[in-house]
Every structure is written in structure tokens, then in C-alpha cells.
Amino acid sequence: MASPSRRLQTKPVITCLKSVLLIYTFIFWITGVILLAVGIWGKVSLENYFSLLNEKATNVPFVLVGTGTVIILLGTFGCFATCRASAWMLKLYAMFLTLIFLVELVAAIVGFVFRHEIKSSFKNNYEKALKQYNATGDYRSDAVDKIQNTLHCCGVTDFRDWKDTNYYSEKGFPKSCCKLDCSPQRDEDKVNNEGCFIKVMIIIESEMGVVAGISFGVACFQLIGIFLAYCLSRAITNNQYEIV
């Protein structure tokens, strides 16, 4: 058993570790709230875009909601474990943080490895959406209109992609292809001639560096939490610290 003087000297160290870990856990909990909010917002506002990227991508908002919920629960548990100064709870907290870190690492690696398949999937789904476009408000047609309106583009590679569609043979170009506010027609001079696929890919690739940086920062942030929880747990165990 550690001497009273040793325990007295160690108490400020443990108190400091507890304070820092509580601050970390609160920030970690806030990130869970943000992920939960983004997931709900994505489900409400961006479902059409996810469906064009990949048929399974419609589950992305649910993944964000689930991840945010897990982080909120884990953050609450970490706060409770820190306040209680329970060594075994802190070790369990560090283990859960390690599991989340490994899951994020695997997801990042998979995303990097299959990035070309993501591009191919988006292009194939976009072409399919054009062929089935009917301007009646279905989610694929609505997604095509939103992309073309936002990026001022028309078709997958260029406006000529529309000429093979049933919609064009009946009504001409959709309104979302027009340079100005106009009715659907076949005048090529009045529509945007650039395709949407290249523009979408440029935007995605330009943001990849930002996403990679954020992912790296989040991963490093979790490593800090793992280290703090482990150090506090070890200090409590080795010095038989008791809360008065």
C-alpha cells in the first residue's frame, strides 16, 4: 500500500487528470450531438443526393444518427466513470474509445480504397436517373433537377445525354438545364452545355483534403481520450486513491 505522503502527493495529479478528462468527455459528447443533428438533417434534406450516389447510401443518415447516439451514450458513461473515479469503468471507457477509433480507421481505409467505385456508382446512377426522368417529383428526378440547378450543368457528360431520353423526345430539355428561367424546349443555345458528373467530382475531390484533415483530427482527439482514461485508471489503481 502506498504511504500517506505518496498518496497526498498523487492526489493533485489525479485531480488534474480528472478535470482534463471531464473537459475532453464533454467535447466528445458535443461531437455526438453534432453528428446526430447532421444525420437527422441529412435524412430530411439530402436523401435524394445520397440515393444518386449509391443505392445503399440512403443509409448514411442513419449511420450518422446511430454513431452520434453511441457517442452521446459513451460520453455520458465516460463522464460518470470520471466523476466516480472508477478504475474499471475508466478502462472500459478507454476500450470503447479504442473500438470507435478502429471502426473510423477501417471506414477511412475502405473509403480510400473504393473511391473510384464511388465515382463509377454515381455516374451509373445519374445515367439511370436521366433515362427514367419524368419530372413528376420522384426522388431521382428531383435530385437531378437540384444538381443541375445548383451546378448550372446539364446531363452526365454534357447536354447531349438528354437526347436519348424519353422525356426529351416528348418535351425537350428540362427546366433545370436552362441557362435562364425558361420552359422546356429543344434550343441547345439556351441550355447549359457542361455535364454534371465532372463538376460533382471536382467538388468531391476538392473537399477530400478537408474531410481527411477532419478525420485525422477526430482520430487524434480520440487517442487523447484513450490516453487520459488509461492514465487516470492506472493512477487510481496504483495509488489506491479514495474519494472523500
LINJOWO-V919251 format. One record per run of one state. SS is the DSSP state (@ for helix, = for strand, . for the rest). FROM is the first residue (numbers start at 1). LEN is the number of residues. If there is no record, write none. Layout:
SS:FROM:LEN ; SS:FROM:LEN
//
This chain:
.:1:3 ; @:4:42 ; .:46:1 ; @:47:7 ; .:54:1 ; @:55:30 ; .:85:2 ; @:87:27 ; .:114:1 ; @:115:17 ; .:132:7 ; @:139:13 ; .:152:6 ; =:158:1 ; @:159:6 ; .:165:1 ; @:166:6 ; .:172:3 ; @:175:3 ; =:178:1 ; .:179:9 ; @:188:3 ; =:191:1 ; .:192:2 ; =:194:1 ; .:195:1 ; @:196:44 ; .:240:5
//
